[in-house]
Amino acid sequence: GFASLPHLSAAGRDGSPELRATTDVALRASVLGSAALSLVVILASPWIMALYGEEYRAAWPALAWLAAATVPAAAFGIVGNLLTVTGRWRRLLGAQMAWSVGYLACAGVGILAGLGATALAVAMFAGNAARLWWSRRAAA
């Protein structure tokens, strides 16, 4: 995320081929790296949670959802930087508001349904996905 900011800033003006190419490379690297690590954590989450004690093993879905939430968060880091270097602050604010609405709505429903920590983890995924969706639209 933040490591891409100087590269995006130096790549050129909004809409330039250099800026688009730099954004594409940064986005691919960020998503592929986070997806690979996320997949490992998702697959290992029952055993990771059991390290805290056997009674925690059943909470593995919360860890799996949190790991999955890192993928849209990593992509947003790049797209958010793109919005920053191109001066689209209002659109970036809209993306952050999308995260808030997505997170709070899912968390509220999940908590009311009695899903506990898993509800908060799903809400984190939903909020990150909403923020990425909004920012991708704004960056197009």
C-alpha positions as CSV (number, residue, x, y, z in Angstrom):
1,G,0.0,0.0,0.0
2,F,2.1,2.9,1.3
3,A,5.2,1.8,-0.5
4,S,3.4,2.4,-3.8
5,L,2.7,6.0,-3.1
6,P,6.0,7.5,-4.2
7,H,6.0,5.3,-7.3
8,L,2.5,6.3,-8.3
9,S,3.4,10.0,-7.7
10,A,6.4,9.7,-10.0
11,A,4.6,7.8,-12.7
12,G,2.9,10.8,-14.2
13,R,-0.3,12.6,-14.5
14,D,-3.8,11.2,-14.2
15,G,-4.7,9.0,-17.1
16,S,-1.1,8.6,-18.4
17,P,0.0,5.2,-19.6
18,E,2.9,5.2,-17.0
19,L,0.5,5.8,-14.1
20,R,-1.9,3.0,-15.4
21,A,1.0,0.6,-15.8
22,T,2.5,1.4,-12.3
23,T,-1.0,1.0,-10.8
24,D,-1.5,-2.3,-12.5
25,V,1.8,-3.7,-11.3
26,A,1.3,-2.5,-7.7
27,L,-2.3,-3.8,-7.6
28,R,-1.3,-7.3,-8.9
29,A,1.6,-7.6,-6.5
30,S,-0.5,-6.4,-3.5
31,V,-3.4,-8.7,-4.3
32,L,-1.4,-11.8,-5.2
33,G,0.8,-11.4,-2.1
34,S,-2.0,-10.9,0.3
35,A,-4.2,-13.6,-1.4
36,A,-1.4,-16.2,-1.0
37,L,-0.8,-15.5,2.6
38,S,-4.5,-15.2,3.3
39,L,-5.1,-18.6,1.8
40,V,-2.5,-20.2,4.0
41,V,-4.0,-18.6,7.1
42,I,-7.6,-19.6,6.0
43,L,-6.5,-23.3,5.5
44,A,-4.6,-23.4,8.8
45,S,-7.0,-21.4,10.9
46,P,-8.5,-24.3,12.9
47,W,-5.0,-25.4,13.9
48,I,-3.8,-21.8,14.6
49,M,-6.8,-21.2,16.8
50,A,-6.2,-24.5,18.7
51,L,-2.8,-23.2,19.6
52,Y,-4.6,-20.9,22.0
53,G,-6.3,-23.9,23.6
54,E,-8.7,-26.5,22.3
55,E,-11.7,-24.5,23.3
56,Y,-10.7,-21.8,20.7
57,R,-10.6,-24.3,17.7
58,A,-14.3,-23.7,17.1
59,A,-13.6,-20.0,16.5
60,W,-11.6,-20.6,13.4
61,P,-14.2,-19.0,11.0
62,A,-13.4,-15.6,12.6
63,L,-9.7,-15.9,11.8
64,A,-10.5,-17.2,8.3
65,W,-12.8,-14.2,7.6
66,L,-10.2,-11.8,9.0
67,A,-7.5,-13.3,6.7
68,A,-9.9,-13.1,3.7
69,A,-10.5,-9.4,4.6
70,T,-6.8,-8.6,4.0
71,V,-7.2,-9.1,0.2
72,P,-9.7,-6.3,-0.5
73,A,-7.8,-4.2,2.1
74,A,-4.5,-4.7,0.2
75,A,-6.1,-3.8,-3.1
76,F,-7.7,-0.7,-1.6
77,G,-4.3,0.5,-0.4
78,I,-3.2,0.8,-4.0
79,V,-6.4,2.3,-5.3
80,G,-6.5,4.7,-2.4
81,N,-3.0,5.8,-3.2
82,L,-4.1,6.3,-6.8
83,L,-7.0,8.5,-5.7
84,T,-4.5,10.5,-3.5
85,V,-1.9,11.2,-6.1
86,T,-4.6,12.2,-8.7
87,G,-6.2,14.6,-6.2
88,R,-9.6,12.8,-5.9
89,W,-9.9,13.4,-2.2
90,R,-13.7,13.5,-2.1
91,R,-13.9,10.1,-3.8
92,L,-11.4,8.7,-1.3
93,L,-13.6,10.0,1.5
94,G,-16.6,8.3,-0.2
95,A,-14.7,5.0,-0.2
96,Q,-13.9,5.4,3.5
97,M,-17.6,6.1,4.1
98,A,-18.5,3.0,2.2
99,W,-16.2,1.0,4.5
100,S,-18.0,2.5,7.5
101,V,-21.5,1.7,6.3
102,G,-20.5,-1.8,5.2
103,Y,-18.7,-2.6,8.4
104,L,-21.3,-1.2,10.8
105,A,-24.3,-2.7,9.0
106,C,-22.8,-6.2,8.9
107,A,-21.5,-6.0,12.4
108,G,-24.8,-4.9,13.8
109,V,-26.8,-7.6,12.0
110,G,-24.2,-10.2,13.0
111,I,-24.0,-9.2,16.6
112,L,-27.9,-9.2,16.8
113,A,-27.9,-12.6,15.3
114,G,-25.5,-13.8,18.1
115,L,-22.5,-14.6,15.8
116,G,-20.0,-12.8,18.0
117,A,-16.4,-12.5,16.8
118,T,-17.3,-14.1,13.5
119,A,-19.8,-11.4,12.8
120,L,-17.1,-8.7,13.3
121,A,-14.7,-10.6,11.1
122,V,-17.3,-10.9,8.3
123,A,-18.1,-7.3,8.8
124,M,-14.5,-6.4,8.3
125,F,-14.5,-8.4,5.0
126,A,-17.7,-6.7,3.9
127,G,-16.5,-3.2,4.8
128,N,-13.2,-3.8,3.0
129,A,-15.0,-5.1,-0.1
130,A,-17.4,-2.2,-0.1
131,R,-14.5,0.3,0.2
132,L,-12.6,-1.4,-2.7
133,W,-15.7,-1.4,-4.9
134,W,-16.4,2.2,-4.2
135,S,-12.8,3.3,-4.8
136,R,-12.4,1.2,-8.0
137,R,-15.5,3.0,-9.4
138,A,-14.0,6.4,-8.3
139,A,-10.6,5.6,-9.9
140,A,-12.1,4.5,-13.2
